[in-house]
Amino acid sequence: MVSRRGQERTYQVAKVSRLYYIEGLGQREIAARLNMSMAKISRLLSEARDSGIVEIRIHDPDEGFRDLEHALEERLGLRECIVVPSRETTDATYRELARPVGEFLSRFTAQPIRLGVSWGETLKVVAENLEPGVTFSGLEVVPVIGGIGTIERGIYPNSVARVFADRTGGVSYLVNAPAISTSKDVRDSLFEDPRYATVFELWEHLDIAVTGVSALDPRDSISLQDGMYTEAELTELRALGAVSSMNSCFFDAEGRELATPYVDRILNVTTEGFRNTAHVVIVAAAPHKVEAILSAARTGLAHVLITDRDTADLMVQELRKKGRQDHS
């Protein structure tokens, strides 16, 4: 049998809950109306949830997406994961990725931002589909790697950076030097070239970096198509254990960076540069990239992952499978 005191307590909990959740009064207003302290109102509202007098339900049409996002955040140590719907074509899925990229960037409109962008088909489509109209107090956009590919295809790093700047009202910088030099000495001489001083200064002080992920897979062969690496070189990289490339830094399945024959010849923001960047965003989607995206996420360099539902679902399955194997 519930005591009179217990009945009174339940009445207070229900009364405060109705005023707060149904009538929309703030805690300060309720405290004044019922002549109670703010601390007591807060305790009664907490008790309402703990006792089941109040049940909070979120009717989220994308609840399945949220579960995937939460699972990837927890298992990969990400600050944030954003999952978009998967579409019938790869290009259509890439277009879906543009919305969360734009929304993420819009969080920083009140401050000057130094934005580094990588290259590739995914980022090309994302850049072209960013919603225009977001106004920044100051935005500088710079490629985070030297020249790759052809300008005509639009995946050239300078082209991607320029489109990002055009769509966001920023100013873009160019890196008119090849991503891979013939030797370390040639690469080092570029770092000393005063013509690139502004760019390299930006590289050292990026606020945000947006990068794709390459799977070193025949279905993901932009590096091969655009002459950055030969087929034999890609085969050699895979033999060394490389399963992913992020801004031409190579990683094994566990996210460990590999000492490749090209590391001293590449003109790019290195892993150390990404480590010093406040917000590193991976934008990647495709079922055949699952192992590569997991590898890139395990590096500890990325803070945010933006992908599609099919890829996210396969990633979670792979993580659960590995978890079972580790415990067997």
C-alpha positions in Angstrom: 0.0 0.0 0.0 1.4 3.4 -1.0 1.7 5.8 1.9 0.2 9.3 1.9 3.7 10.7 1.6 4.3 8.5 -1.4 1.0 9.6 -3.0 1.9 13.2 -2.5 5.3 12.7 -4.1 3.8 10.9 -7.1 1.3 13.8 -7.4 4.1 16.3 -7.4 6.1 14.4 -10.0 3.0 14.1 -12.3 2.0 17.8 -11.8 5.5 19.1 -12.6 5.8 16.8 -15.6 2.5 18.0 -17.0 3.4 21.6 -16.7 6.8 21.0 -18.3 6.0 18.5 -21.1 2.4 19.2 -21.9 1.9 22.9 -21.1 5.5 23.8 -22.2 6.4 25.9 -19.1 10.1 26.3 -18.3 11.6 25.0 -15.0 11.9 28.6 -13.7 8.2 29.3 -14.4 7.1 26.0 -12.7 9.3 26.8 -9.6 7.6 30.2 -9.3 4.1 28.8 -9.8 4.5 25.9 -7.3 6.7 27.8 -4.9 9.5 25.2 -5.2 13.2 25.6 -5.8 14.7 25.1 -9.3 16.7 22.2 -7.9 13.6 20.4 -6.7 11.9 20.9 -10.1 14.9 19.4 -11.8 14.9 16.4 -9.4 11.2 15.8 -9.9 11.6 15.8 -13.7 14.5 13.3 -13.4 12.4 11.1 -11.1 9.5 11.3 -13.7 11.8 9.8 -16.3 13.4 7.3 -14.0 10.1 6.0 -12.6 8.4 5.6 -15.9 5.8 8.3 -15.2 7.2 10.1 -18.2 8.3 8.1 -21.3 10.2 10.0 -24.0 10.0 8.6 -27.5 11.6 10.0 -30.6 9.7 9.1 -33.8 12.7 9.4 -36.2 11.9 8.3 -39.8 15.6 7.6 -40.2 16.1 5.7 -37.0 17.9 2.9 -38.8 20.4 5.4 -39.9 20.9 6.7 -36.4 21.6 3.2 -35.1 24.3 2.7 -37.8 25.8 6.1 -37.0 25.9 5.4 -33.3 27.5 2.0 -33.9 30.3 3.4 -36.1 30.9 6.3 -33.7 31.3 3.9 -30.8 33.4 1.2 -32.5 35.7 3.6 -34.5 36.0 6.3 -31.9 34.6 9.0 -34.2 33.1 12.3 -32.9 30.4 12.0 -35.5 29.1 9.7 -38.3 26.6 10.9 -40.8 24.8 8.3 -42.9 22.8 9.2 -46.1 20.4 7.1 -48.2 22.0 4.8 -50.8 20.8 5.4 -54.3 20.6 3.2 -57.4 23.7 4.7 -59.0 27.1 5.6 -57.5 26.8 9.1 -58.8 23.4 9.6 -57.2 24.8 8.4 -53.9 27.7 10.8 -54.1 25.2 13.6 -54.7 23.5 12.6 -51.4 26.8 13.1 -49.6 26.9 16.8 -50.6 24.1 17.8 -48.2 25.8 16.7 -44.9 29.1 18.1 -46.1 27.5 21.4 -46.6 25.6 21.3 -43.3 28.9 20.4 -41.5 30.7 23.4 -43.1 27.8 25.7 -42.2 28.5 25.2 -38.5 31.6 27.4 -39.0 30.2 30.4 -40.8 30.8 32.8 -38.0 34.6 32.4 -38.0 37.5 32.5 -40.6 38.1 29.0 -41.8 41.1 27.4 -43.6 39.6 24.4 -45.5 41.8 21.8 -47.1 40.2 19.5 -49.7 41.6 16.4 -51.3 40.6 15.0 -54.7 38.8 12.2 -56.5 35.5 11.4 -58.1 33.6 11.5 -54.8 34.7 15.0 -53.8 34.2 16.2 -57.4 30.5 15.3 -57.3 30.1 16.5 -53.7 31.7 19.9 -54.6 29.4 20.3 -57.6 26.3 19.6 -55.5 27.0 21.7 -52.5 24.1 24.1 -51.9 25.2 27.7 -52.6 24.3 30.6 -50.4 26.1 29.8 -47.1 27.9 32.9 -46.1 31.3 32.6 -44.3 33.0 35.5 -42.5 36.2 34.3 -44.2 36.9 31.0 -46.0 40.2 30.0 -47.7 40.1 26.7 -49.6 43.3 24.9 -50.6 44.1 21.6 -52.2 45.9 19.3 -49.7 48.0 17.6 -52.5 49.8 18.6 -55.6 48.5 18.1 -59.2 46.9 14.8 -60.2 44.9 13.8 -63.2 43.5 16.1 -65.8 41.7 19.4 -65.4 39.1 18.3 -67.9 37.8 15.5 -65.7 37.3 17.9 -62.9 38.9 15.7 -60.2 42.2 17.6 -60.4 42.8 18.8 -56.9 42.9 22.5 -58.0 39.5 22.0 -59.7 37.9 20.4 -56.7 39.2 23.2 -54.4 38.0 25.9 -56.8 34.4 24.4 -57.0 34.3 24.1 -53.2 35.3 27.8 -53.0 32.8 28.9 -55.7 29.9 27.1 -54.0 30.7 28.4 -50.5 31.8 31.9 -51.4 35.4 31.3 -50.4 38.7 32.1 -51.9 40.7 29.2 -53.5 44.4 28.7 -53.8 46.3 26.6 -56.4 49.1 24.1 -56.1 50.6 24.1 -59.6 53.2 21.4 -58.9 52.9 17.6 -59.4 51.8 15.4 -56.5 54.7 13.0 -57.0 58.1 14.3 -57.8 60.9 12.4 -59.5 62.9 12.4 -56.3 62.9 13.5 -52.6 65.3 16.4 -53.5 62.9 17.8 -56.1 60.0 17.5 -53.7 62.0 19.3 -50.9 62.9 22.1 -53.3 59.2 22.7 -53.9 58.7 23.2 -50.2 61.4 25.9 -50.3 59.9 27.6 -53.3 58.6 31.1 -52.2 55.8 30.8 -54.8 54.1 28.2 -52.6 54.8 29.8 -49.2 51.1 30.8 -48.7 49.8 27.4 -49.6 52.3 25.6 -47.3 51.4 28.0 -44.5 47.8 27.1 -44.9 48.7 23.4 -44.9 50.3 23.8 -41.5 47.3 25.6 -40.0 44.2 23.9 -41.4 40.9 24.1 -39.5 39.1 21.5 -41.5 40.3 18.9 -44.0 37.8 17.0 -46.3 39.3 13.9 -47.9 38.1 10.8 -49.7 39.5 7.3 -49.5 40.9 5.1 -52.2 40.6 1.3 -52.0 43.6 0.5 -54.3 41.0 -1.7 -56.0 40.4 -2.2 -59.8 36.9 -0.8 -59.2 38.5 2.3 -57.6 41.3 2.9 -60.0 41.4 6.7 -60.4 45.1 6.8 -59.4 45.8 4.3 -62.1 43.6 6.0 -64.8 45.2 9.4 -64.2 48.8 8.2 -64.2 49.7 8.8 -60.6 50.7 5.1 -60.1 51.2 2.4 -62.6 49.5 -1.0 -62.3 52.8 -2.5 -61.2 53.2 0.1 -58.5 49.7 -0.4 -57.1 50.4 -4.2 -57.1 53.6 -3.4 -55.1 51.6 -1.3 -52.6 49.1 -4.0 -52.0 51.9 -6.5 -51.5 53.2 -4.2 -48.8 49.9 -4.6 -47.0 48.2 -1.3 -48.2 44.4 -1.5 -48.3 43.7 2.3 -48.3 45.0 5.6 -49.4 44.0 8.9 -47.9 45.5 11.9 -49.6 48.2 9.5 -51.0 49.2 8.3 -47.5 48.9 4.5 -47.4 47.6 2.4 -44.5 47.2 -1.3 -43.7 43.9 -2.9 -42.5 44.5 -1.8 -38.9 45.1 1.8 -39.9 48.9 1.8 -39.5 50.7 4.0 -42.0 53.1 2.2 -44.3 56.6 3.4 -45.3 56.2 3.1 -49.1 58.8 3.9 -51.7 56.9 7.1 -52.6 56.4 8.7 -49.2 59.4 11.1 -49.6 58.4 12.1 -53.1 54.8 13.2 -52.5 53.8 16.8 -52.2 50.9 16.7 -49.8 49.5 17.3 -46.3 51.0 14.3 -44.4 49.4 12.3 -41.6 51.1 14.6 -39.1 49.4 17.6 -40.8 46.0 15.8 -40.5 46.8 15.1 -36.9 47.2 18.8 -36.2 43.9 19.7 -38.0 40.9 20.3 -35.7 38.3 18.6 -37.9 39.2 15.9 -40.4 36.2 14.7 -42.4 36.2 11.5 -44.5 33.7 11.4 -47.3 33.5 8.0 -48.9 30.8 5.5 -50.0 30.8 2.3 -52.0 30.5 -1.3 -50.8 33.9 -2.3 -52.4 35.5 0.5 -50.2 34.4 -1.0 -46.8 37.8 -2.4 -45.9 39.5 0.8 -47.1 37.2 3.1 -45.1 37.6 1.0 -42.0 41.3 1.2 -42.5 41.2 5.0 -42.8 38.9 5.4 -39.8 41.2 3.3 -37.7 44.2 5.6 -38.3 42.8 7.9 -35.6 43.2 10.9 -37.9 39.5 11.3 -38.8 36.9 12.9 -36.6 33.9 12.7 -38.9 32.8 10.0 -41.3 30.1 10.8 -44.0 29.0 7.7 -45.9 25.9 6.0 -47.3 23.6 3.4 -45.7 24.7 0.3 -47.7 28.4 1.0 -46.9 27.7 1.8 -43.3 25.7 -1.4 -42.9 28.5 -3.5 -44.3 31.0 -1.7 -42.1 29.0 -2.5 -39.0 28.7 -6.1 -40.1 32.5 -6.3 -40.6 33.2 -4.8 -37.2 30.8 -7.2 -35.5 32.4 -10.1 -37.3 35.9 -9.0 -36.2 34.6 -8.5 -32.7 33.4 -12.1 -32.6 36.7 -13.4 -34.0 38.7 -11.4 -31.4 36.7 -13.0 -28.6 36.8 -16.6 -30.0 
